[in-house]
Amino acid sequence: MITDTELTALRISLQSAALGTFLAFPIAGLIALTLVRTRIRWKFLLDTLVSIPLVMPPIITGYFLLILLGKNGPLGSMLDKTFGVEIIFTWIAAALAAGLIALPLMVRAIEVALAEMDPRMELVARSLGASRLYAFWTITLPLCKKGLIASILLGFARGLGEFGATLIIAGNIPGRTQTLPLAMFTELQAGNDNSVIRLVLLSLILTFLTLLTHHVLIRKRKTEAK
């Protein structure tokens, strides 16, 4: 039987991954659009910076977030003095960690979706009088829709499994910031094998369903391309 603590960890995981994905998506889209559609110098440097969270230990990512958002950090002190808001050790911090860790995967997925689209279709629309923004909104986005949804699902799945950065920036507070991975860590340390098994099954089911949906969208996109 799933306990209230486990259900709470599930809820925090879902809301943290959802908010993190929501916040990361427009940033990922802008970065991917810059990498695919522009010819700016040093583009490879942006590409490298985006990939850093993929290879860097998540604990380091969490540490950088802690420096940035802590009470003495540049952003954290501003939020505290201006709005009286403290982000660290809240589920919002867990969401920021999940979004930052998921960002590179989302960028790559959107890059693929944009690269597979023929840019001449936008040019045709613009030659008929459509503005750049209108052509992008009515031509590019609908054609990339499945790829964009796939990137959201991929980011969400990655956010669900985030552990290291979340532990540093949000802590492991039951009922407040404890996500499924953190709850597993706690129960493993306590030797509660039954609870660990339940948490593992919950995580596997969520991840499987998310990735299955992602896979279906990818297959549909490939089929339509043929």
C-alpha positions as CSV (number, residue, x, y, z in Angstrom):
1,M,0.0,0.0,0.0
2,I,1.4,3.4,-1.0
3,T,1.9,5.7,2.0
4,D,1.0,9.3,2.3
5,T,4.7,10.2,2.3
6,E,5.2,8.3,-1.0
7,L,2.2,10.0,-2.6
8,T,3.5,13.4,-1.5
9,A,6.9,12.6,-3.0
10,L,5.1,11.6,-6.2
11,R,3.2,14.9,-6.3
12,I,6.3,17.0,-5.7
13,S,8.1,15.1,-8.4
14,L,5.3,15.7,-10.9
15,Q,4.9,19.4,-10.1
16,S,8.7,20.0,-10.0
17,A,9.3,18.2,-13.3
18,A,6.2,20.0,-14.9
19,L,7.3,23.5,-13.8
20,G,10.9,22.9,-14.7
21,T,9.9,21.7,-18.2
22,F,7.6,24.7,-18.6
23,L,10.3,27.1,-17.7
24,A,13.0,25.4,-19.7
25,F,11.0,25.0,-22.9
26,P,11.0,28.5,-24.3
27,I,14.7,28.9,-23.4
28,A,15.4,25.6,-25.2
29,G,13.4,26.7,-28.2
30,L,15.2,30.0,-28.5
31,I,18.6,28.3,-28.2
32,A,17.7,25.6,-30.7
33,L,16.4,28.2,-33.1
34,T,19.7,30.2,-32.8
35,L,21.8,27.1,-33.4
36,V,19.8,25.9,-36.4
37,R,18.7,29.2,-38.1
38,T,21.5,31.7,-37.5
39,R,25.1,32.0,-38.6
40,I,26.5,33.9,-35.6
41,R,30.1,33.6,-34.8
42,W,31.1,31.4,-31.9
43,K,27.9,29.4,-32.3
44,F,29.9,26.3,-31.3
45,L,30.6,28.0,-28.0
46,L,26.8,28.3,-27.3
47,D,26.4,24.7,-28.4
48,T,29.2,23.6,-25.9
49,L,27.7,25.6,-23.0
50,V,24.3,24.1,-23.5
51,S,25.8,20.6,-23.4
52,I,27.7,21.1,-20.1
53,P,24.8,20.0,-17.8
54,L,24.7,16.7,-19.8
55,V,28.3,15.8,-18.8
56,M,28.9,17.7,-15.6
57,P,27.9,16.0,-12.3
58,P,24.5,17.3,-11.3
59,I,25.8,18.2,-7.9
60,I,28.0,20.9,-9.5
61,T,24.9,22.2,-11.3
62,G,23.1,22.3,-8.0
63,Y,26.0,24.1,-6.4
64,F,26.0,26.8,-9.0
65,L,22.3,27.3,-8.5
66,L,22.9,27.5,-4.8
67,I,25.4,30.3,-5.3
68,L,23.1,32.1,-7.7
69,L,19.9,31.8,-5.7
70,G,21.2,31.7,-2.1
71,K,20.5,34.7,0.2
72,N,24.0,36.1,-0.5
73,G,23.8,35.2,-4.2
74,P,23.2,37.9,-6.9
75,L,19.7,36.7,-7.8
76,G,18.7,35.3,-4.5
77,S,19.6,38.4,-2.5
78,M,17.6,40.6,-5.0
79,L,14.5,38.4,-4.7
80,D,14.8,38.4,-0.9
81,K,15.3,42.2,-0.6
82,T,12.7,43.1,-3.3
83,F,10.0,40.6,-2.8
84,G,10.9,38.8,0.5
85,V,11.0,35.5,-1.5
86,E,13.5,32.7,-0.8
87,I,13.7,30.0,-3.4
88,I,16.3,27.6,-2.0
89,F,15.0,24.6,-0.1
90,T,11.5,24.9,-1.7
91,W,9.9,22.8,-4.4
92,I,10.4,25.7,-6.8
93,A,14.2,25.2,-6.4
94,A,13.7,21.5,-7.2
95,A,11.8,22.6,-10.4
96,L,14.6,25.0,-11.4
97,A,17.1,22.1,-10.9
98,A,15.0,19.8,-13.0
99,G,14.6,22.3,-15.8
100,L,18.3,23.2,-16.0
101,I,19.3,19.5,-16.1
102,A,16.6,18.8,-18.8
103,L,17.5,21.8,-20.9
104,P,20.2,20.2,-23.1
105,L,18.0,17.3,-24.0
106,M,15.2,19.6,-24.9
107,V,17.5,21.7,-27.1
108,R,18.7,18.7,-29.0
109,A,15.1,17.4,-29.6
110,I,14.0,20.8,-30.9
111,E,17.1,21.1,-33.0
112,V,16.2,17.9,-34.7
113,A,12.6,19.0,-35.3
114,L,13.7,22.3,-36.8
115,A,16.5,20.8,-38.9
116,E,14.0,18.3,-40.5
117,M,11.8,21.1,-41.7
118,D,12.4,22.6,-45.1
119,P,13.0,26.4,-44.5
120,R,11.9,27.2,-48.0
121,M,8.3,26.7,-46.9
122,E,8.7,29.8,-44.7
123,L,10.3,31.7,-47.6
124,V,7.3,30.8,-49.8
125,A,4.9,32.2,-47.1
126,R,6.9,35.4,-46.8
127,S,7.0,35.8,-50.6
128,L,3.2,35.8,-50.4
129,G,3.2,38.7,-48.0
130,A,3.4,36.9,-44.6
131,S,5.7,38.5,-42.0
132,R,8.6,36.5,-40.5
133,L,6.8,36.1,-37.2
134,Y,3.5,35.1,-38.9
135,A,5.3,32.6,-41.1
136,F,7.1,31.1,-38.2
137,W,3.9,30.9,-36.1
138,T,1.7,29.4,-38.9
139,I,4.2,27.3,-40.8
140,T,7.2,26.3,-38.7
141,L,5.5,25.6,-35.4
142,P,2.6,23.4,-36.8
143,L,5.1,21.4,-38.8
144,C,7.4,20.9,-35.8
145,K,4.6,20.3,-33.4
146,K,5.3,16.6,-32.8
147,G,9.0,17.3,-32.3
148,L,8.2,20.1,-29.8
149,I,5.9,17.8,-27.8
150,A,8.6,15.1,-27.9
151,S,11.1,17.6,-26.5
152,I,8.7,18.5,-23.7
153,L,8.1,14.8,-22.8
154,L,11.9,14.1,-22.9
155,G,12.6,17.1,-20.6
156,F,9.8,16.0,-18.3
157,A,11.1,12.4,-18.0
158,R,14.6,13.8,-17.3
159,G,13.2,16.1,-14.6
160,L,11.4,13.2,-12.9
161,G,14.7,11.4,-12.4
162,E,16.8,14.4,-11.2
163,F,18.6,13.8,-7.9
164,G,22.0,15.5,-7.4
165,A,21.2,19.1,-8.2
166,T,17.8,18.9,-6.4
167,L,19.5,17.6,-3.3
168,I,21.9,20.5,-3.2
169,I,19.5,23.4,-4.0
170,A,16.2,22.1,-2.5
171,G,17.4,19.7,0.2
172,N,15.6,16.5,1.1
173,I,12.7,17.7,3.2
174,P,9.8,15.2,3.5
175,G,6.5,16.8,2.4
176,R,8.2,19.9,1.0
177,T,11.1,19.1,-1.4
178,Q,11.4,15.3,-1.2
179,T,10.9,14.0,-4.8
180,L,10.7,10.3,-5.7
181,P,14.5,9.9,-6.2
182,L,15.2,11.6,-2.9
183,A,12.6,9.5,-1.1
184,M,14.2,6.3,-2.5
185,F,17.6,7.5,-1.2
186,T,16.1,8.1,2.2
187,E,14.3,4.8,2.4
188,L,17.4,2.9,1.2
189,Q,19.4,4.5,4.0
190,A,16.7,3.5,6.5
191,G,16.6,-0.1,5.1
192,N,12.9,0.1,4.2
193,D,13.0,-2.2,1.2
194,N,9.2,-2.4,0.7
195,S,9.0,1.4,0.4
196,V,12.0,1.4,-2.0
197,I,10.3,-1.1,-4.2
198,R,7.1,0.9,-4.4
199,L,8.9,4.1,-5.2
200,V,11.0,2.3,-7.8
201,L,7.8,1.0,-9.4
202,L,6.2,4.4,-9.4
203,S,9.2,5.9,-11.0
204,L,9.5,3.2,-13.6
205,I,5.8,3.5,-14.6
206,L,6.0,7.3,-14.9
207,T,9.2,7.2,-16.9
208,F,8.0,4.3,-19.1
209,L,4.7,6.1,-20.0
210,T,6.5,9.3,-20.8
211,L,9.1,7.7,-23.0
212,L,6.6,5.5,-24.7
213,T,4.6,8.6,-25.7
214,H,7.8,10.2,-26.9
215,H,8.7,7.1,-28.9
216,V,5.2,7.0,-30.5
217,L,5.5,10.7,-31.5
218,I,8.9,10.1,-33.1
219,R,7.6,7.1,-35.1
220,K,4.7,9.1,-36.3
221,R,7.0,11.9,-37.4
222,K,9.2,9.5,-39.3
223,T,6.2,7.9,-41.0
224,E,4.7,11.2,-42.0
225,A,8.1,12.3,-43.4
226,K,8.1,9.3,-45.7
